[in-house]
Amino acid sequence: RLFWFLRVLMGLFVGAVVLTIQFTRDWETGWVTANTSYKSFSPALVNVDIGLHIGLAGVNVTLVGNPVNQVNETINYNEHFSWSFDADYDHSYGKGLEKGLPSPILYVVEKFTTQNPCSMNRQYRISGHYASLTLWIAFCTWLISILLFSMPILLYGGYMLLLTAALMLFSLLFFFTARNTPKCPIQFGSASLKTDYGGSFWLTLATGLLCLLLGLGVIILNSMQPEKLKLVFNLDEEKGKEDMGDKSYLPLKPSSSAQDVLTVPLGELCEVTATRL
């Protein structure tokens, strides 16, 4: 029961992580506190926390005032701008201009437009698309590994876990490429908004390494100690039950003598011989 519980728990954890990180927005995050203008063509300055959260499908920009109520307004914004296949990032930026979003948000978002000379949109958008595609393939290989373990075909299930780990680590490599390309600085006066790897990046790395260790463990046990591997997957117990269920009572071995002697009741006082056919 313990091994069964651990297998189910690990399988659900890996599947949930691979599926969830597709839609998270904290692959890369950064915060800065700055005194900056709140609206265009306005001399009023506000003290705010500005956050940038980059995901595979777009960016989130957060603006929170210190305190929240300043210049007769509540400064608490969290805006998402998508660059997925069915979204137009520049169009979303234009919508933000029409809505009159605060200047700090528009300044950060403008850095990721296609017309910006920094080319950050191209770097992150292409890397995000490839990383997302790789993770979807990893989700499919994870499903195949679960199917193989349940059949059970343990060796090939271990191979599929290794492939899942490799795909997850490749997705990190794609994002790492975009993260380490030269970028334009995002300045708010003397303060600079700098980003670092977020929770989704580290969670993907940990899950990929976990799949790598589990896949290698299955392959090594299958080649060196297959009986222990069968014990982990409860195969010995199931085989024993099948053997007990299939066992039937065989007839007694017939006598090796040519003739068997049968006796009749004492009242008849005679002996009868029977010949075996």
N, C-alpha and C positions, 0 to 999 in steps of 0.2 A: 504493500500500500504506500509506503514511503517513496519507493522508486517511481511508482505510478504518479504520485502527487508531484514529485519533482519534474518528471517528464512533461506533464501537463502544464505546470507552472512555467517552465522554461520555454515551451512551445508558444504559449500565449504571450509571454513577455516579448519574445523576439518578433512575433507577428505584429503585436501592438506597436512596438517601437518603429518597425520598418514602415508601417502604414501611417502612423501619426506624424513622423518627422517630415513627411511630404508637405504638410500644411502648416507647420510651425513657422514662426517668424523671428526666431532667435538663433540662427546659425552664426550670426555676427552681431554684436551689440556694442553700444558705446553711449556714455553720458557725459555731459558737461554742464556746469553752472556758470551763467554769464549774465552781465548787464547789457541788454541790447534793446534796440527799438522794437516796438510791438507792431506798429502799422507803418506802411509806406507813407512818406511825406508827413510824418508826425515826429516831433522832437522828443516825445515822451519815451523814457527808458523804463524797462521793467527788469526785475531779477527773476530769472526762470531757470528751470532744469530742462535741458534739451536732450532727448534720447533718440538714437538711431538704431533700428532693428532690421537686419537684412535677412530675408528668407530665400528659399529657392524660387519663389514666384513673385517677389516684389519686396518693397520696403515699407516699414512703418516708422513714422516720425511722431514722437511724443513731445508735448510742450506743457509743462506744469509750472505755475507761478509760485514764487516764494514771497508772500503768501499767495494763495490761489486767487483771492479777490484783489485786483489792482486796476488802476485807471478806469474805475467804474465798470469793470468786466470780470467775469470768471474765466481765468486762464487755465483751462484743462482740456487739452486736445490730444487725440490719438488718431492719426490719419493714415490710411493704407493706400499705396499706389502700386498697382500690379503691372508686371511685364510678362505675364504668361502668354501662351500662344494666341488665346482669344481676347487679349486685352491690349490696349494702346496706351503705353505709359505717357507719351507726350499729350495725348488727349486728356488723360486724368490730371496731368499738371495744368492744362488749360482750364479744366473745370475748377481746380483749386484757386486759380487766379480769379475766375468769375465769382466764386463764393466769397472772396476776400479773406482768405486764410491769413493768419499772422505771418509777418515777414520772416521770422526764423524758420518756420516750416517750409515756406516757399524757397528759401535760400538753400536749405538742405536738399529738397526734392529736385531743384534745378540742377544740382550736381550730377544727377543720374539721367538727365534727358539725353536723347540721341544727338541733339545739336550742341551739347556742351563739349568743349575741346578736351575735357578730361577723359572721355571715352569710358567712363565707369559703367554706363548702361550696357555697353556691348560686352565688357568683361564679365559682369555679374549675370547678365541675362543668358548668355551662351553657356556659361559654367553651370548656372542653375538648371537650365534645360537638360543638359547632359547628366548632371547629378540626379535629377528627378527621374529620368528615364532609367538610369542604372539601378535606382532604388526600386522602381516598379518591377524590373527583372528579378531583383533580389527577393521581392515579395513572392513572385511566382516560384522561384527555386525553393524558398522556405516551405511553400505549400506542397511541393513535390517531395521534399524531405519528410514532412509529416506523413504523407501518404505511404512512402516507402517504409518508414518505421512501423506503421500500423499493419503492413501486409504480412509478416515483417521481412524486409530485405535490408538488413542492417548496414552492410558494407556500402551499398549505393546510397543509402540515406546519409551516411557519413560524408560521402563525396558531395552530395547536394548541400550539406551544411558548410563544407569548405568553399563551395562555389558561392553560397550566400554571403559568407564572410568576405570573400575576395571582391564581390560586387559592392558591398557596403564600404569597404576600404577604398575602392576605386572612386566611389562617389565623393569621399572626403578629398581625394586627390584632385578631382575636378574643382571643388570649391577652394581648395588650398591654392590652386593656380590663380584664381581670380583674387583671392585675398592678398597674395604677395606680389601682385603687379603694382607698378607705381600709380599712386592716386593723388589727386589734387587735395590740398589741405582744406578742411572746413573750419574757418576761423570766425570767432565772435569776439572781436576786439583782440585782447591779449590771450583769450582762452581758445583752445583748439579741441575740436571734437574728434577723439580717437576711438577706434573700435578694436575689439578683440573677439576671439572665438567665443560663441555663446553655448548655452546648455544643449541645444540640439546637436551641435558638432561633437561635443564630448560624449553625449549619449550614443550617437551613432558609432563613434570610435570604440566605446566600451562594449556595445552590442556586437560589433564586428569581431572584436578580439574574443568575446565569449563564444561566438559561433565557430571561430577558428579553433579554439581549445576543445570544444565539444566534438567537432568533426575529426580532429586529430586523435582524440581519445577513443572514439568509436573505431577508427581505422586501426589504431595500434592494438586495442583489445581484441579486435576481430582476428588479427594476425598472430598475436602472442598468447592471449588467454581468452579464447572464444567462450569458454564455459562461464566466466565471470560476466562477459557481455550478455550472454543469454540470461544470467541471473538478474541483471539490471532490467532487462525487458520482460522478465517473468516467463521466458520461453520454456525453461525446464519444468516449472510447475504446471504449465498448460499441457506439456507433453506427457507428464506423469498422469494427469487426469484423463487424457485421451487413452493412454495405455490401460488404465484401470477400467475405463468404460468399454474398451474393445475386448477385454479379457473374457473368455468363455470357459465354461467347465468342459473339459474333454472327457470322453469315456475312459474307463479304466483299460489299461493295456490287457489285451486278451492273453490267456494262458498260452505258454509255449508248448504245452503237451499236445499230442495228436488227438487225445480223447479226454473229454471232461466227464467225470462220474457224478451223476445226480442220484440222490436217494429219494425214495417214496415213503409215505407214512409207514410206521412200524407194523401196522396191521397187515399190510400186504406182504411183508417179509420177503421182498425180492429186490433185486438190484437192476437198475436200468442204466445202460450206457448210451451216451450221445456223442456222435461224431461231429466235429467242427467242420463246417463247409469252407 
